[in-house]
């Protein structure tokens, strides 16, 4: 059983990761149940209305556990469903694992100025009883360890190479170079830093979110193409010249793998996620001067070199890592 407060119709890295994990585990012969809240009464998450929070899910969670009788429990999120599942497991003496996907302390601080140490204290309480807590990168594991988190294990991510691959650029009729951003248009993604860069060509943004209207009004020279998925999204990736990742708070960045698999280099800050994926590989540029990183990335690797780096990450390997960390209830 995988318990998550983040699920469809949300579009984010957590949903994509758990969906891909479920598909791989099923392919390996496991019986997977995603315990999510789409059938429950819910309210919008304060400051993050795209996420719905289930109201009083304890009874539903208990009934679901009794019906499914899981051998393994993984709690992926720290919301109401995650809290209810944690409480049930502790009462019943069931072992469980957790994962840390989202820097909610930093996200909440960006929106409300609430001190991050308060939220991290709550997260420490949430994850402490877990047999293991899984994190996406080695640099994040080291960081979380310094904050007091224990029993941390690495659980990496993957990319779909049959969807994201180098393609023709000629259909995208925009002044070049095309600097691409894909993701939520929200304050925690630090998109304004990208839009303020002095770069020739076109800044192209794919995605929606609470900052979209404000940024469109303030940066009319940028091209905001709205949300896209699947084949259309893949074509936008491959038709661009450089992927610019301005986030300072993502714990991994699946979009980095999608860009590399599509054959385009990456420009980013030297932070968790980009540091782990790019490292010293010649497929991107990491610099605290993001404009300099973007210009440097433009002159980097051939598309197939970028793609080879992305293909070192796979959802099959991700599932194998996950299985190596589970805590079965014998």
JODA-V933176 format. One record per pair of residues at least 24 apart in sequence whose C-alpha atoms are under 10 Angstrom apart, sorted by the first residue. I is the first residue (numbers start at 0). J is the second residue. D is the distance in whole Angstrom. If there is no record, write none. Layout:
# JODA-V933176
i=(I & I)
j=(J & J)
d=(D & D)
This chain:
# JODA-V933176
i=(0 & 0 & 0 & 0 & 0 & 0 & 0 & 0 & 0 & 0 & 0 & 0 & 0 & 0 & 0 & 0 & 1 & 1 & 1 & 1 & 1 & 1 & 1 & 1 & 1 & 1 & 1 & 1 & 1 & 1 & 1 & 1 & 1 & 2 & 2 & 2 & 2 & 2 & 2 & 2 & 2 & 2 & 2 & 2 & 2 & 2 & 2 & 2 & 2 & 2 & 2 & 2 & 2 & 3 & 3 & 3 & 3 & 3 & 3 & 3 & 3 & 3 & 3 & 3 & 3 & 3 & 3 & 4 & 4 & 4 & 4 & 4 & 4 & 4 & 4 & 4 & 4 & 4 & 4 & 4 & 4 & 4 & 4 & 4 & 5 & 5 & 5 & 5 & 5 & 5 & 5 & 5 & 5 & 5 & 5 & 5 & 6 & 6 & 6 & 6 & 6 & 6 & 6 & 7 & 7 & 7 & 7 & 8 & 8 & 8 & 9 & 9 & 9 & 10 & 10 & 10 & 10 & 10 & 10 & 10 & 10 & 11 & 11 & 11 & 12 & 12 & 12 & 12 & 12 & 12 & 12 & 12 & 12 & 12 & 13 & 13 & 13 & 13 & 13 & 13 & 15 & 15 & 15 & 15 & 16 & 16 & 16 & 16 & 16 & 16 & 16 & 16 & 16 & 17 & 17 & 19 & 19 & 19 & 19 & 19 & 19 & 19 & 19 & 20 & 20 & 20 & 20 & 20 & 20 & 20 & 20 & 21 & 22 & 22 & 22 & 23 & 23 & 23 & 23 & 23 & 23 & 24 & 24 & 24 & 24 & 24 & 24 & 26 & 27 & 27 & 27 & 30 & 30 & 30 & 31 & 31 & 31 & 32 & 32 & 32 & 32 & 33 & 34 & 34 & 34 & 34 & 34 & 34 & 34 & 34 & 35 & 35 & 35 & 36 & 36 & 36 & 41 & 44 & 45 & 45 & 46 & 46 & 46 & 46 & 46 & 47 & 47 & 47 & 47 & 47 & 47 & 48 & 48 & 49 & 49 & 51 & 51 & 52 & 52 & 52 & 53 & 53 & 53 & 54 & 54 & 55 & 55 & 55 & 56 & 56 & 56 & 56 & 56 & 57 & 57 & 57 & 57 & 57 & 57 & 58 & 58 & 59 & 59 & 60 & 60 & 60 & 61 & 61 & 61 & 64 & 69 & 69 & 69 & 70 & 70 & 70 & 70 & 70 & 70 & 71 & 71 & 71 & 71 & 71 & 71 & 71 & 71 & 72 & 72 & 72 & 72 & 72 & 72 & 73 & 73 & 73 & 73 & 73 & 73 & 73 & 73 & 73 & 74 & 74 & 74 & 74 & 74 & 75 & 75 & 75 & 75 & 76 & 76 & 76 & 77 & 77 & 77 & 77 & 77 & 77 & 81 & 82 & 85 & 85 & 85 & 85 & 86 & 88 & 88 & 89 & 89 & 92 & 93 & 93 & 93 & 93 & 94 & 94 & 94 & 94 & 94 & 94 & 94 & 94 & 94 & 95 & 95 & 95 & 95 & 95 & 95 & 95 & 95 & 95 & 96 & 96 & 96 & 96 & 96 & 96 & 96 & 96 & 96 & 96 & 96 & 96 & 97 & 97 & 97 & 97 & 97 & 97 & 97 & 97 & 97 & 97 & 97 & 97 & 98 & 98 & 98 & 98 & 98 & 98 & 98 & 98 & 98 & 98 & 98 & 99 & 99 & 99 & 99 & 99 & 99 & 99 & 99 & 99 & 99 & 100 & 100 & 100 & 100 & 100 & 100 & 101 & 101 & 101 & 101 & 101 & 102 & 102 & 102 & 102 & 103 & 103 & 104 & 105 & 105 & 105 & 105 & 106 & 106 & 106 & 106 & 106 & 106 & 107 & 108 & 109 & 109 & 110 & 110 & 110 & 116 & 119 & 119 & 119 & 119 & 120 & 120 & 122 & 123 & 123 & 123 & 124 & 126 & 129 & 130 & 130 & 130 & 130 & 131 & 131 & 131 & 132 & 132 & 133 & 133 & 133 & 133 & 134 & 134 & 135 & 135 & 135 & 135 & 135 & 135 & 135 & 136 & 136 & 136 & 136 & 136 & 136 & 136 & 136 & 137 & 137 & 137 & 137 & 138 & 138 & 138 & 138 & 138 & 138 & 138 & 139 & 139 & 139 & 139 & 139 & 139 & 140 & 142 & 151 & 152 & 152 & 152 & 152 & 153 & 153 & 153 & 153 & 154 & 154 & 154 & 154 & 154 & 154 & 154 & 154 & 154 & 155 & 155 & 155 & 155 & 155 & 155 & 155 & 155 & 155 & 155 & 156 & 156 & 156 & 156 & 156 & 156 & 156 & 156 & 156 & 156 & 156 & 156 & 157 & 157 & 157 & 157 & 157 & 157 & 157 & 157 & 157 & 157 & 157 & 157 & 157 & 158 & 158 & 158 & 158 & 158 & 158 & 158 & 158 & 158 & 158 & 158 & 158 & 158 & 158 & 158 & 158 & 159 & 159 & 159 & 159 & 159 & 159 & 159 & 159 & 160 & 160 & 160 & 160 & 160 & 160 & 160 & 160 & 160 & 161 & 162 & 162 & 162 & 162 & 162 & 162 & 162 & 162 & 162 & 163 & 163 & 163 & 163 & 163 & 163 & 163 & 163 & 163 & 163 & 163 & 163 & 163 & 163 & 163 & 163 & 164 & 164 & 164 & 164 & 164 & 164 & 164 & 164 & 164 & 164 & 164 & 164 & 164 & 164 & 164 & 165 & 165 & 165 & 165 & 165 & 165 & 165 & 165 & 165 & 165 & 165 & 165 & 165 & 165 & 165 & 166 & 166 & 166 & 166 & 166 & 166 & 166 & 166 & 166 & 167 & 167 & 167 & 167 & 167 & 168 & 168 & 168 & 168 & 168 & 168 & 168 & 169 & 169 & 170 & 170 & 170 & 171 & 171 & 171 & 171 & 171 & 172 & 173 & 173 & 173 & 173 & 173 & 173 & 174 & 174 & 174 & 174 & 175 & 175 & 175 & 175 & 175 & 175 & 176 & 176 & 176 & 176 & 176 & 176 & 176 & 176 & 177 & 177 & 177 & 177 & 177 & 177 & 177 & 177 & 177 & 177 & 178 & 178 & 178 & 178 & 178 & 178 & 178 & 178 & 178 & 178 & 178 & 178 & 178 & 178 & 178 & 178 & 179 & 179 & 179 & 179 & 179 & 179 & 179 & 179 & 179 & 179 & 179 & 179 & 179 & 179 & 179 & 179 & 179 & 180 & 180 & 180 & 180 & 180 & 180 & 180 & 180 & 180 & 180 & 180 & 180 & 180 & 181 & 181 & 181 & 181 & 181 & 181 & 181 & 181 & 181 & 181 & 181 & 181 & 181 & 181 & 181 & 181 & 182 & 182 & 182 & 182 & 182 & 182 & 182 & 182 & 182 & 182 & 182 & 183 & 183 & 183 & 183 & 183 & 183 & 183 & 184 & 184 & 184 & 184 & 184 & 184 & 184 & 184 & 184 & 184 & 185 & 185 & 185 & 185 & 186 & 186 & 186 & 187 & 187 & 187 & 187 & 187 & 188 & 188 & 188 & 188 & 188 & 188 & 189 & 189 & 189 & 189 & 189 & 190 & 190 & 190 & 190 & 190 & 191 & 191 & 191 & 192 & 192 & 192 & 192 & 192 & 193 & 193 & 193 & 193 & 193 & 193 & 193 & 193 & 194 & 194 & 194 & 194 & 195 & 196 & 196 & 196 & 196 & 196 & 197 & 197 & 197 & 198 & 198 & 198 & 198 & 199 & 201 & 201 & 202 & 202 & 202 & 202 & 203 & 203 & 203 & 203 & 204 & 204 & 205 & 205 & 205 & 206 & 232 & 233 & 233 & 233 & 233 & 234 & 235 & 236 & 236 & 236 & 236 & 237 & 237 & 237 & 237 & 238 & 238 & 239 & 239 & 240 & 240 & 240 & 240 & 240 & 240 & 241 & 241 & 241 & 241 & 241 & 241 & 241 & 241 & 241 & 241 & 242 & 242 & 242 & 242 & 242 & 242 & 243 & 243 & 243 & 243 & 243 & 243 & 243 & 243 & 243 & 244 & 244 & 244 & 244 & 244 & 245 & 246 & 246 & 246 & 246 & 247 & 247 & 247 & 248 & 249 & 251 & 251 & 252 & 255 & 255 & 256 & 256 & 256 & 256 & 256 & 256 & 256 & 256 & 257 & 257 & 257 & 258 & 258 & 258 & 259 & 259 & 259 & 259 & 259 & 259 & 259 & 259 & 259 & 259 & 260 & 260 & 260 & 260 & 260 & 260 & 260 & 260 & 260 & 260 & 261 & 261 & 261 & 261 & 261 & 262 & 262 & 262 & 262 & 262 & 262 & 262 & 262 & 262 & 262 & 263 & 263 & 263 & 263 & 263 & 263 & 263 & 263 & 263 & 263 & 264 & 264 & 264 & 264 & 264 & 264 & 264 & 264 & 264 & 264 & 264 & 264 & 265 & 265 & 265 & 265 & 265 & 265 & 265 & 266 & 266 & 266 & 266 & 266 & 266 & 266 & 266 & 267 & 267 & 267 & 267 & 268 & 276 & 276 & 276 & 276 & 277 & 277 & 277 & 280 & 280 & 280 & 281 & 281 & 282 & 282 & 282 & 282)
j=(30 & 31 & 32 & 33 & 34 & 63 & 64 & 67 & 68 & 69 & 70 & 71 & 72 & 73 & 74 & 95 & 31 & 32 & 33 & 34 & 35 & 69 & 71 & 72 & 73 & 74 & 75 & 76 & 81 & 84 & 95 & 96 & 97 & 32 & 33 & 34 & 35 & 36 & 60 & 72 & 73 & 74 & 75 & 76 & 77 & 78 & 80 & 81 & 82 & 83 & 84 & 85 & 97 & 33 & 34 & 35 & 36 & 73 & 74 & 75 & 76 & 77 & 78 & 79 & 80 & 81 & 84 & 34 & 35 & 36 & 37 & 50 & 51 & 52 & 53 & 74 & 75 & 76 & 77 & 78 & 79 & 80 & 81 & 82 & 35 & 36 & 37 & 49 & 50 & 51 & 52 & 75 & 76 & 77 & 78 & 80 & 33 & 34 & 35 & 36 & 37 & 50 & 51 & 35 & 36 & 37 & 50 & 37 & 49 & 50 & 49 & 50 & 51 & 49 & 50 & 182 & 183 & 206 & 207 & 226 & 228 & 182 & 183 & 253 & 100 & 101 & 156 & 182 & 249 & 250 & 251 & 252 & 253 & 254 & 75 & 76 & 99 & 100 & 101 & 253 & 156 & 157 & 158 & 253 & 100 & 155 & 156 & 157 & 158 & 253 & 314 & 317 & 318 & 75 & 318 & 156 & 157 & 158 & 159 & 314 & 315 & 317 & 318 & 156 & 157 & 314 & 315 & 317 & 318 & 319 & 321 & 318 & 314 & 315 & 318 & 314 & 315 & 316 & 317 & 318 & 319 & 314 & 315 & 318 & 319 & 321 & 322 & 315 & 315 & 318 & 319 & 67 & 69 & 70 & 67 & 69 & 71 & 63 & 67 & 69 & 72 & 73 & 59 & 60 & 63 & 64 & 74 & 80 & 81 & 84 & 60 & 80 & 81 & 60 & 79 & 80 & 79 & 78 & 107 & 110 & 106 & 107 & 110 & 111 & 209 & 106 & 107 & 110 & 185 & 208 & 209 & 208 & 209 & 208 & 209 & 78 & 79 & 78 & 79 & 80 & 78 & 79 & 80 & 79 & 80 & 79 & 80 & 83 & 80 & 81 & 82 & 83 & 84 & 81 & 82 & 83 & 84 & 86 & 87 & 83 & 87 & 83 & 84 & 84 & 86 & 87 & 86 & 87 & 88 & 88 & 93 & 327 & 328 & 94 & 95 & 326 & 327 & 328 & 329 & 95 & 96 & 322 & 325 & 326 & 327 & 328 & 329 & 96 & 97 & 325 & 326 & 327 & 328 & 97 & 98 & 129 & 131 & 132 & 133 & 321 & 325 & 326 & 98 & 99 & 126 & 129 & 132 & 99 & 100 & 132 & 133 & 100 & 101 & 125 & 101 & 103 & 121 & 122 & 125 & 126 & 125 & 125 & 125 & 126 & 128 & 129 & 125 & 128 & 129 & 128 & 129 & 328 & 326 & 327 & 328 & 329 & 128 & 129 & 130 & 131 & 325 & 326 & 327 & 328 & 329 & 128 & 129 & 130 & 131 & 132 & 325 & 326 & 327 & 328 & 126 & 128 & 129 & 130 & 131 & 132 & 133 & 150 & 324 & 325 & 326 & 327 & 125 & 126 & 127 & 128 & 129 & 130 & 131 & 132 & 133 & 134 & 151 & 325 & 126 & 129 & 131 & 132 & 133 & 134 & 135 & 151 & 152 & 153 & 154 & 126 & 132 & 133 & 134 & 135 & 139 & 140 & 143 & 151 & 250 & 133 & 134 & 135 & 249 & 250 & 251 & 134 & 248 & 249 & 250 & 251 & 187 & 248 & 249 & 250 & 187 & 248 & 248 & 187 & 247 & 248 & 249 & 185 & 186 & 187 & 188 & 248 & 249 & 187 & 187 & 186 & 187 & 185 & 186 & 187 & 146 & 143 & 146 & 147 & 148 & 146 & 147 & 148 & 147 & 148 & 149 & 148 & 150 & 326 & 324 & 325 & 326 & 327 & 324 & 325 & 326 & 324 & 325 & 320 & 321 & 324 & 325 & 250 & 251 & 250 & 251 & 252 & 271 & 272 & 275 & 317 & 250 & 251 & 271 & 272 & 273 & 274 & 275 & 276 & 271 & 272 & 274 & 275 & 250 & 251 & 270 & 271 & 272 & 274 & 275 & 250 & 251 & 270 & 271 & 272 & 275 & 271 & 271 & 324 & 320 & 321 & 323 & 324 & 317 & 320 & 321 & 324 & 316 & 317 & 318 & 319 & 320 & 321 & 322 & 323 & 324 & 251 & 312 & 313 & 314 & 316 & 317 & 318 & 319 & 320 & 321 & 251 & 252 & 253 & 256 & 312 & 313 & 314 & 315 & 316 & 317 & 318 & 320 & 253 & 256 & 257 & 309 & 310 & 311 & 312 & 313 & 314 & 315 & 316 & 317 & 318 & 253 & 254 & 255 & 256 & 257 & 258 & 259 & 260 & 309 & 310 & 311 & 312 & 313 & 314 & 315 & 317 & 256 & 257 & 260 & 309 & 310 & 312 & 313 & 314 & 256 & 257 & 260 & 261 & 306 & 309 & 310 & 312 & 313 & 260 & 229 & 230 & 231 & 232 & 233 & 234 & 257 & 260 & 261 & 229 & 230 & 232 & 233 & 234 & 236 & 237 & 256 & 257 & 258 & 259 & 260 & 261 & 262 & 306 & 309 & 233 & 234 & 236 & 237 & 257 & 258 & 259 & 260 & 261 & 262 & 263 & 302 & 303 & 305 & 306 & 233 & 234 & 236 & 237 & 238 & 258 & 259 & 260 & 261 & 262 & 263 & 302 & 303 & 305 & 306 & 233 & 234 & 235 & 236 & 237 & 238 & 261 & 262 & 302 & 234 & 235 & 237 & 238 & 239 & 234 & 235 & 236 & 237 & 238 & 239 & 240 & 238 & 239 & 234 & 235 & 238 & 234 & 235 & 237 & 238 & 239 & 238 & 200 & 201 & 202 & 203 & 222 & 239 & 199 & 200 & 201 & 202 & 199 & 200 & 201 & 202 & 239 & 240 & 200 & 201 & 202 & 239 & 240 & 241 & 294 & 297 & 201 & 202 & 203 & 222 & 238 & 239 & 240 & 241 & 242 & 297 & 202 & 203 & 204 & 221 & 236 & 239 & 240 & 241 & 242 & 243 & 244 & 265 & 266 & 293 & 294 & 297 & 203 & 204 & 205 & 222 & 235 & 236 & 238 & 239 & 240 & 241 & 242 & 243 & 244 & 258 & 263 & 265 & 266 & 204 & 205 & 206 & 223 & 236 & 239 & 241 & 242 & 243 & 244 & 245 & 254 & 258 & 205 & 206 & 207 & 225 & 226 & 227 & 232 & 235 & 236 & 242 & 243 & 244 & 254 & 255 & 257 & 258 & 206 & 207 & 208 & 225 & 226 & 227 & 244 & 246 & 252 & 253 & 254 & 207 & 208 & 209 & 210 & 211 & 225 & 226 & 208 & 209 & 210 & 211 & 212 & 213 & 214 & 223 & 225 & 226 & 209 & 210 & 211 & 214 & 210 & 211 & 246 & 245 & 246 & 247 & 248 & 249 & 244 & 245 & 246 & 247 & 248 & 249 & 244 & 245 & 246 & 247 & 248 & 214 & 243 & 244 & 245 & 246 & 217 & 218 & 245 & 244 & 245 & 246 & 289 & 290 & 243 & 244 & 245 & 246 & 267 & 289 & 290 & 293 & 218 & 220 & 221 & 245 & 290 & 288 & 289 & 290 & 291 & 293 & 289 & 290 & 291 & 290 & 291 & 293 & 294 & 294 & 239 & 240 & 239 & 241 & 242 & 243 & 235 & 239 & 242 & 243 & 235 & 243 & 232 & 235 & 236 & 232 & 257 & 257 & 258 & 260 & 261 & 261 & 261 & 260 & 261 & 262 & 263 & 261 & 262 & 263 & 302 & 262 & 263 & 263 & 264 & 264 & 265 & 293 & 296 & 297 & 298 & 265 & 266 & 283 & 293 & 294 & 295 & 296 & 297 & 298 & 299 & 266 & 267 & 283 & 293 & 296 & 297 & 267 & 268 & 283 & 284 & 289 & 290 & 292 & 293 & 296 & 268 & 273 & 285 & 289 & 293 & 289 & 270 & 271 & 272 & 273 & 271 & 272 & 273 & 272 & 273 & 275 & 276 & 276 & 283 & 309 & 305 & 306 & 308 & 309 & 310 & 311 & 312 & 313 & 306 & 309 & 310 & 305 & 306 & 309 & 283 & 302 & 303 & 304 & 305 & 306 & 307 & 308 & 309 & 310 & 302 & 303 & 304 & 305 & 306 & 307 & 308 & 309 & 310 & 312 & 302 & 303 & 305 & 306 & 309 & 300 & 301 & 302 & 303 & 304 & 305 & 306 & 307 & 308 & 309 & 296 & 297 & 299 & 300 & 301 & 302 & 303 & 304 & 305 & 306 & 293 & 295 & 296 & 297 & 298 & 299 & 300 & 301 & 302 & 304 & 305 & 306 & 292 & 293 & 295 & 296 & 297 & 299 & 305 & 290 & 291 & 292 & 293 & 294 & 295 & 296 & 297 & 291 & 292 & 293 & 296 & 292 & 308 & 309 & 311 & 312 & 305 & 308 & 309 & 304 & 305 & 308 & 305 & 308 & 306 & 307 & 308 & 309)
d=(8 & 6 & 5 & 6 & 7 & 10 & 8 & 8 & 9 & 6 & 8 & 6 & 5 & 6 & 8 & 10 & 7 & 6 & 5 & 6 & 8 & 9 & 8 & 6 & 5 & 6 & 7 & 10 & 10 & 10 & 10 & 10 & 10 & 8 & 6 & 5 & 6 & 9 & 9 & 8 & 6 & 5 & 6 & 7 & 10 & 10 & 7 & 6 & 10 & 10 & 7 & 10 & 9 & 7 & 6 & 5 & 8 & 9 & 6 & 5 & 5 & 8 & 8 & 9 & 7 & 6 & 10 & 8 & 6 & 6 & 9 & 8 & 8 & 7 & 8 & 9 & 8 & 6 & 8 & 6 & 7 & 6 & 7 & 10 & 7 & 8 & 10 & 10 & 7 & 8 & 9 & 9 & 7 & 10 & 9 & 10 & 9 & 9 & 7 & 8 & 8 & 9 & 9 & 9 & 10 & 8 & 10 & 9 & 9 & 9 & 7 & 7 & 9 & 9 & 10 & 9 & 9 & 10 & 10 & 10 & 9 & 8 & 8 & 9 & 8 & 9 & 10 & 9 & 10 & 10 & 9 & 7 & 6 & 9 & 8 & 9 & 10 & 7 & 8 & 10 & 10 & 10 & 10 & 9 & 10 & 10 & 7 & 8 & 10 & 9 & 9 & 9 & 10 & 8 & 10 & 9 & 9 & 9 & 9 & 7 & 9 & 9 & 9 & 9 & 10 & 7 & 8 & 7 & 6 & 10 & 8 & 9 & 9 & 10 & 9 & 7 & 6 & 9 & 9 & 6 & 9 & 10 & 9 & 7 & 9 & 9 & 9 & 10 & 9 & 9 & 10 & 10 & 9 & 10 & 10 & 9 & 10 & 10 & 8 & 9 & 10 & 10 & 10 & 8 & 8 & 9 & 9 & 8 & 9 & 9 & 9 & 7 & 9 & 10 & 9 & 7 & 10 & 10 & 9 & 10 & 9 & 8 & 7 & 8 & 9 & 9 & 9 & 9 & 9 & 9 & 8 & 10 & 9 & 8 & 9 & 10 & 10 & 7 & 6 & 8 & 8 & 6 & 7 & 7 & 9 & 7 & 9 & 8 & 6 & 10 & 9 & 7 & 9 & 10 & 9 & 5 & 8 & 9 & 8 & 9 & 10 & 9 & 10 & 6 & 10 & 8 & 10 & 7 & 9 & 9 & 10 & 9 & 8 & 9 & 10 & 9 & 6 & 5 & 7 & 7 & 9 & 10 & 7 & 6 & 5 & 6 & 9 & 7 & 9 & 8 & 8 & 8 & 8 & 6 & 8 & 9 & 10 & 10 & 10 & 10 & 8 & 9 & 7 & 10 & 9 & 9 & 9 & 7 & 8 & 9 & 9 & 8 & 9 & 10 & 10 & 10 & 10 & 8 & 7 & 9 & 9 & 8 & 8 & 9 & 9 & 9 & 10 & 10 & 10 & 8 & 10 & 9 & 9 & 9 & 6 & 10 & 9 & 7 & 7 & 10 & 9 & 6 & 7 & 6 & 10 & 8 & 6 & 6 & 8 & 9 & 8 & 6 & 8 & 8 & 8 & 9 & 5 & 5 & 5 & 6 & 8 & 10 & 8 & 6 & 7 & 10 & 9 & 7 & 9 & 9 & 6 & 8 & 6 & 5 & 6 & 9 & 10 & 9 & 8 & 9 & 8 & 5 & 4 & 6 & 9 & 9 & 9 & 10 & 9 & 9 & 7 & 6 & 6 & 8 & 10 & 10 & 9 & 10 & 8 & 9 & 7 & 8 & 8 & 6 & 8 & 10 & 8 & 7 & 6 & 9 & 10 & 6 & 7 & 7 & 10 & 9 & 10 & 8 & 10 & 7 & 10 & 10 & 8 & 6 & 9 & 8 & 10 & 9 & 9 & 7 & 6 & 10 & 8 & 8 & 9 & 10 & 8 & 9 & 10 & 9 & 9 & 9 & 7 & 6 & 9 & 9 & 10 & 9 & 9 & 8 & 7 & 10 & 7 & 8 & 8 & 9 & 10 & 10 & 8 & 8 & 10 & 8 & 9 & 7 & 6 & 10 & 10 & 8 & 9 & 10 & 8 & 7 & 7 & 7 & 10 & 9 & 6 & 9 & 9 & 9 & 10 & 7 & 9 & 10 & 9 & 6 & 8 & 8 & 7 & 7 & 9 & 10 & 6 & 8 & 9 & 10 & 9 & 10 & 9 & 9 & 10 & 7 & 10 & 8 & 8 & 9 & 9 & 6 & 8 & 9 & 6 & 6 & 10 & 9 & 9 & 9 & 8 & 9 & 9 & 8 & 5 & 9 & 10 & 7 & 8 & 8 & 9 & 7 & 9 & 7 & 7 & 6 & 9 & 8 & 5 & 9 & 10 & 8 & 7 & 9 & 8 & 8 & 8 & 5 & 4 & 4 & 8 & 8 & 6 & 9 & 7 & 9 & 10 & 6 & 6 & 10 & 10 & 8 & 7 & 8 & 9 & 7 & 6 & 6 & 10 & 10 & 9 & 8 & 8 & 10 & 9 & 10 & 8 & 8 & 10 & 8 & 6 & 8 & 9 & 8 & 7 & 10 & 9 & 9 & 7 & 7 & 10 & 9 & 7 & 9 & 9 & 9 & 9 & 9 & 8 & 9 & 5 & 8 & 8 & 8 & 9 & 6 & 8 & 9 & 6 & 5 & 9 & 9 & 10 & 8 & 9 & 9 & 7 & 8 & 9 & 8 & 5 & 4 & 6 & 9 & 9 & 9 & 10 & 7 & 9 & 9 & 9 & 5 & 8 & 9 & 9 & 7 & 5 & 5 & 8 & 7 & 8 & 10 & 8 & 9 & 7 & 9 & 9 & 5 & 7 & 7 & 8 & 10 & 8 & 10 & 7 & 6 & 10 & 8 & 8 & 9 & 7 & 4 & 7 & 9 & 7 & 10 & 9 & 10 & 8 & 9 & 8 & 10 & 6 & 8 & 10 & 8 & 7 & 10 & 9 & 9 & 10 & 9 & 5 & 6 & 9 & 7 & 4 & 6 & 9 & 9 & 8 & 5 & 6 & 9 & 8 & 6 & 8 & 10 & 8 & 5 & 6 & 7 & 10 & 8 & 5 & 5 & 7 & 9 & 10 & 5 & 6 & 8 & 10 & 10 & 6 & 6 & 5 & 6 & 6 & 10 & 10 & 9 & 8 & 10 & 9 & 5 & 6 & 8 & 10 & 8 & 7 & 9 & 6 & 7 & 6 & 5 & 6 & 8 & 9 & 10 & 9 & 10 & 5 & 6 & 8 & 10 & 9 & 10 & 9 & 6 & 6 & 6 & 8 & 9 & 10 & 5 & 6 & 9 & 10 & 9 & 9 & 9 & 9 & 9 & 8 & 9 & 8 & 7 & 9 & 10 & 9 & 5 & 7 & 9 & 10 & 8 & 10 & 9 & 10 & 9 & 10 & 8 & 6 & 5 & 8 & 9 & 9 & 10 & 9 & 4 & 6 & 5 & 6 & 9 & 10 & 9 & 10 & 9 & 10 & 6 & 5 & 7 & 10 & 7 & 10 & 10 & 10 & 7 & 8 & 7 & 9 & 9 & 7 & 5 & 7 & 7 & 8 & 9 & 6 & 5 & 7 & 9 & 9 & 10 & 8 & 6 & 7 & 10 & 9 & 9 & 10 & 7 & 9 & 8 & 10 & 7 & 8 & 6 & 9 & 10 & 8 & 8 & 10 & 7 & 9 & 7 & 10 & 9 & 10 & 8 & 6 & 9 & 9 & 10 & 7 & 10 & 7 & 9 & 8 & 8 & 10 & 10 & 10 & 10 & 10 & 10 & 9 & 9 & 8 & 10 & 10 & 10 & 10 & 8 & 8 & 10 & 10 & 10 & 8 & 9 & 10 & 7 & 9 & 9 & 9 & 6 & 8 & 8 & 5 & 6 & 7 & 9 & 9 & 9 & 7 & 10 & 7 & 9 & 10 & 9 & 7 & 10 & 6 & 7 & 9 & 7 & 9 & 10 & 7 & 6 & 9 & 10 & 6 & 9 & 9 & 8 & 9 & 9 & 6 & 9 & 10 & 10 & 8 & 9 & 9 & 7 & 9 & 8 & 8 & 10 & 9 & 10 & 8 & 9 & 10 & 10 & 10 & 8 & 9 & 10 & 9 & 9 & 8 & 8 & 9 & 10 & 8 & 9 & 9 & 8 & 5 & 8 & 10 & 8 & 10 & 9 & 8 & 10 & 8 & 9 & 8 & 9 & 8 & 9 & 9 & 5 & 5 & 8 & 7 & 6 & 9 & 8 & 8 & 9 & 6 & 4 & 7 & 8 & 5 & 7 & 10 & 7 & 9 & 8 & 6 & 9 & 9 & 7 & 4 & 6 & 8 & 5 & 5 & 9 & 10 & 9 & 9 & 9 & 9 & 8 & 8 & 6 & 9 & 9 & 6 & 8 & 9 & 10 & 6 & 7 & 9 & 7 & 7 & 8 & 8 & 9 & 6 & 9 & 8 & 8 & 10 & 6 & 9 & 9 & 9 & 8 & 9 & 5 & 5 & 8 & 8 & 6 & 9 & 10 & 7 & 8 & 9 & 8 & 8 & 8 & 10 & 9 & 10 & 8 & 9 & 10 & 9 & 8 & 8 & 10 & 9 & 10 & 8 & 10)
